[in-house]
């Protein structure tokens, strides 16, 4: 009697960016609940979820592989989706990067001494960039004809000797300033996106898995800028505490075994904690505890 082979458990093929965004992405995935171990010998890292198969791929290529169906979903920048003209389903936007929580910008930059002041001044000029398609479409929109060449790297160095201008990605602009370059215009503001293949998004199981991933990733990112606070306060002082501290307008309040006292717990922005704790103390709070958060899901 022949035995029926067990059906293979479903797995979502997820592409994560290799390179500059890799560490930030893996950190967010860890906070979201997925432990990923990367080997220098393989582009297929280990993940502690049998329903996930992960590939590390350059962010520039992920949207193409998602569109073609080689990946069910992936995390990549909005800029590369636009550059590749990829037809994909955007599931969510995530504000994180390799340096800060600021979005990245693709900007037109020129040497400080350049006479170029606007896109119109690029007529007949030469521009170096990694986003050739994006730059050409931007020039066409403004009715400007210029030569656009692909740059393999060190684009900022070329601005003074080899080309008239560059289109380069930046978060803070510090590297451009260090190279004595001046930003003329911004072509595109970009943030990381979770994207899905259209057919994969139609599949109920894959869609649920992708939506779970998006929910927990967003929760992990939301938690980064917030902390939890616990404290005890006399019940008689509670109205004054809540009135004087608007940030605590929706706390959890529970009774304590000690009569006349309550415990208050809330989540607030980490940036205001240093000012708030002295106010809490002055309002009668005791036993104040600040603790970090892994996820905040609204």
N, C-alpha and C positions, 0 to 999 in steps of 0.2 A: 504494500500500500504506500503510495507516494505521499510525502509530506509537503504541505503548502508552505512556501517560504514566507516568513513574516514580512509584512510590508515595511519599507524603510520609513522611519519617522520623518515628518516634514522638517525642513530647516530653511530659515531665511538667509539669503546670501546678502551680506551687508558689506559695503565698501567704506573703509575709513581712510582719511587722508594720511599719506606718508610724507614725511618732511617737516616743514615748519609748523604745521598745525597738529602734528602727530601727538606730541606730549600733552597739549591742552585737551585734545579730543579724548585720549585715553584716560586722562584725569577725570573728565566729566562722565565718561562711561562708568568708571569705578564708583563715583559718587551716586550714579544712577542705579548701581547694583550689579554691574557686570565686571568680573575680575578678568582682565585680559593680560596675557603674558606674551611678550614679543621676543622672538628669536632673531638674531642677526642673520641667520642662515635661511630664513623662510619669510615669505610675504603672507603666510597664512598663520596668524597667531592663535594661541590657545585661548579659549573663552569657556568659562564655567557654566555654559548653557547649551545643552544638546540641540536646542532649537535655533541656534545661530551658527552660521559659518561666516567668518570674517576674512576679508582680504584687505591688505594694506596697499593702496594704489595712490599715485600722485593725484593731488586734488584736481589738477588740470584735466585729468582723464576720467574721473569718476562719473560725471554726468553722461558722457558718451556710452560708458559701459552699462549704466542704468537704463538709458534710452534703448539700447540694443537688446536688453534683457539678460546680459551676462551677470548682472547684479539685480537683485530685487529692489534694493534700496541703498542709499549711501549718504554720507555727509560731505558736503563740498561747499565752496563759496558761491554766492550768487553771481560773482563776476565770471566764473568759469562756465556756469550754465548759460550766461549771455554770450560769452565768447564762442562757445561750441554750438550755439543755436539749438540746444538740446530740448526736445519735447518730453518733459517729465512732469510728474505730479509733485508739487511742493507741499510737504506735510507740515513743516514748521520752520520757524526762524529762531536761531540761537545766538545770543550776543556773547560770544567769547572769541578770543583770539590768542595768538602766541605771546602778546605783550600786555594787553589790557582788555577791558570790557567795551572798548570803543570799536565801532565798525571800521573796516579798512576803506581806503579811498584810492582810486586810480586817478592820478593827477597829471596834468601837463606841467612839466618843469623845465626851466631854462637857466643858464648861468645868470648870476645876479646882474652882470653888466650887459646882458642881451637887450636888444631893442624890441623883442617880441613882448607884446602886452595883452594880446587876445588871440583867439583862434584865427581871426582874419589875417593876422600877421604871419601865419604859417604857409601861405600860398607859395608854392615852389620850393619849400624847405624840406629837409630830411629829418625824420623822426625815428627813434629806436624804441622798441617796446616788446614785451612778451605777449601783449594782447593786440595782435595785429588786426584781427577782425573787428574788435570793439573800436579801435582807434580809427580804422577806415570808415566805419559806419558813422562815427561821430563827426569826422571831417566832411563826409558827404552830406550829412544833415545841415551843416553850416555852409555848404557850397564852396568848400575849400579843396583844392587839389594839392597834395603833397606826397612825397615819397615816404612810405612806411616800411621799415625793415625789422625783421625779427631779431631780438637780442637774446643771446644765450646766457646772459648774466653780466654782472658789473656794469649795468646800464648807466648808473650815475656817473661813472668815470668817462663814458663816451660823450656826455653832454657838452663838454668844453672843447674836445679835440676832433671828434669824428662825426657828430651830427649837430643839428641846430637846436633840437629839443628832444626830450624823452617823455614817455608816458609810463609812470612808475607807480607801484603800490606803496602806500604809507599808512601808518596809524597815527603817529604823532608828528611827523614831518622832521624829526630831529636828524635823521640820516641825510635828508636832502639839504638841510641847513648846514650840516657839518661839511658837506661837499660844495658849499657856497652856491646852492641852487635855489631858485625862486619859484614858488608855485604860482602858475598863471590861472588855471581853471581846474575844476574837478569834473571828470568825465562820468564817474560812477561811484556810488557808495555801496559797499558790499558787506554782507554778514554771512556766516555759515548757515546752510540750510539742510534739513533732512528731506531728501527727495526719494520718490518711488517710481518704479516702472509702471506704466499705465495698466498693463495686464496684471501685474502683481497686486496693484491696488484694488483691482476688481475681485481678486481671490479672497474670500472671507477670512480664511485662517491667516494668510499673510498680512492682510489689512489690520487685523486685530493685533498681530505681533508688532507691526510698525507703529500703530497707535499707542501701544503700551510703551514702546521704546521712546516715542516722542513725549509722552506724559511724564515718564520718570526722568528723562533728560532735562525737560523744562523745570521739573521740581528741583533737580540738583542745582541748576543754574540759579533759580530764584533763591535758593537757600544760601548761596555764597555771600550775598550782601546783607544777610539777616542773622540775628541771634535770638535765642530763647531767653526769657527772664522769668525766674521764680522768686517769690518773696512772700513773707507773712506780714499781716497788718491787722491791727485791731479793727473789729467790725465797725466800730463807731467812726474810725478814720477813713473807711473805704470810700464813701461818697466824695470826700475832699480829695482823696488820691486820684480818683477817676476824673474828677472835674478839672483838677489842676494839670493833669497829664493826658492830653487828647490822644496821644499814641496808644493809650491803654483803654480806648473806648470799647473794645470788644475782647476783653480778657476772659479767661476761664477762672471763675471764682468758686472755691469749694471750702466747706467747713473743716475746721481742725478739731482734734479731740479736746483741745483746750478751749473751754467756753469763752465766747466773745472774740475769738480770733478766726481769720479766714486766710486761705492761701490764694495767691493771685499768680496766674501764669499767662504770658503773652509772647508774641513774636514782634520784634521791631527791627528797624534798620540799624545795622552795626555802627554806622557813622554817627548816630546820635546817642549811643550808650554812655559815652564818657560824660556828656552833659546831663543825662537823665538819672544816672545812679545817685548823684548827690541830691537831686530833687526828690527821688524816691525816699531816700533816708530822711530828708527834712519833712516829708509828708507822713512819716511814721512807719515806713516799711522796715522790716528786720529780716535777717537771714537771706539777703539778696544773693541769688545765684545766676550767673550768666553762663550759657552753654552753647556750643556750636550746633549747627543743624546740617543734616545730610540732604534732606529734601523738604521742600515746601510745595504742596500741591493744593491749588485753589479749586 
